[in-house]
Amino acid sequence: MGGMSGPYVIRGSVSLPEAELQWRFSRSSGPGGQHVNTSDSQVELRFDLARTEALPEVWKERALASLAGRLVGGVVVVRASEHRSQWRNRETAAVRLASLLAEATAPPPRPRRATKIPRGINERRLRQKKQRAETKRGRTGKDWG
């Protein structure tokens, strides 16, 4: 396989395992023309998430949980057909898969800690609120002309 631009890093030292990627090529859909979509330029990239050994166990569990809706029998599938060249579509698909896995394996965000609002801020808010109400009350046109 010549010219793939190196390991696609998911995060840190973990990258997509080339050996576990399954590629399928087919004709892109859409209107045909001279040479357009007549070459097998659509790329389908499959990665067996359920059986992979390349990801740390924790990541794998996270990914399986967060991608549950996308998986078909534990396999995640990414397609790319934007480019005319198969090679560029392969690049696109691999990058997409890497970023998908990066997102899926990211640790959950830290829970937000509620903080107490300083009294001064609250009082200022209420003061401004009162003032606004006064302004608006002064606009009623009772004693006009």
N, C-alpha and C positions, 0 to 999 in steps of 0.2 A: 504494500500500500504506500505509494509514494506521495510525498508532499503535504501530508496533513500537518497543520501548523502546531504540532506538539501537543503536550498533555493539556486537556481543558480542566483548569483548576476549579474545583467546587468551592472549597474554602481551606485556607491554611495549607497543609501539606497533602491534602486529599484531592485527587483528581479523578476524572472519569477513567475507568479501567478499559483501555482499548479492546482487550480480549473479550470483554463481556458485552460489547456493543454489537447489535445485529442490525445490519443495513439492508434495506430493500429499495430497489429503484424501479420507478414506473413512469409512465408518461404523464406529464402534467395535464390537468383538465383544462378546458378553455378552448377558444377558437384556434384552429391550426393555421398554418401559413407555410411559407417557405422555411423549412427547417425548424420553425417554431413549434415547440412541444412535440416534435417528432422524435427527438432524442429522449432517452429515459432520464429526464432531469429532476423529476420529483423524488425526494428522498424521504424514506421513512426510517426512523431510528428507534430501535427497541432496546430497552434496558430492563433486565429482570431484577427488579428491586427486591423482591421477596427472597431471592436466592443469592444475592451478591455477597461477596466477602470483602469487597473493597471499602465499604463504609463502616465506621465504628458502629457498634450495636445500638447505642443510644440514638444516633443520627438515623439509623435504619428504621427504628421504631417510630421516631418522629415523622419521618418521610412517609412511611406506610399509613400513618394516621392522617396526615394532612393531605395526602394525595389520594385518599381512599376513593374519591369519586372518579378519578381519572384512570385508575388502574384496571387492567383486564387480566385477571388471574395473576396479580402481583407484578405485572409487566407495565412499564410506563412507555407510551409511544409518543414520539414527536415527529411532526411532518414539516417539510419545508419545500416550497416550490416557487419562491419568488424570483429566483435568478434563472437565467437561461443555462448557466453552466452547472453541471451536476456537482462539480467540485465546490462551487460557492454555496450550493444548497446544503452540501454535507457540512461545511463550516457552520452555516446558519443553524442547522439542526443540532450539531454538537454543542454550540454555544448556548442554544436555547435549553437543551437538556441540563447542561451544567448550571445555568442560572435557576432553572426550575428546582433542581436538587438543592442548590444553595439556599433558596428560599424555604424549601420544605424542611431542611434540616436545621434551620436557625433556631437557637434556643428561644423559648417563649419570653416575651418581654417581662421585665420586672414589674411586680404588682405596684400600682400607684399608692403611695402613702399619703393619706389625707393630712393636710396641715391646717393649723388653726388660723383663721383670718384675724390679723391684728385689729384691735378695737377701733383704732383711729381711722382705718380704711372704711370700716363699716359705718362709722359715724359720718364720715365725709360723704359717703354715698347717700345716706339718708338726708343730709343737709341739702345736697344738690337736688335730690328728688323733691323735697319740699319747695325749693326755690323754683323749680321747673313748674310745679303745680300752681304756685302763685302767679308766675308769668302767664300761664294758660288761663287761669281764672280771670286775670285782668283783661283778657281779650273778649270776654262776653260783651256783646254790644247792647247792654241794657240802657245805659244812660247816653246813648248816642243820639244826635239830632232828633 
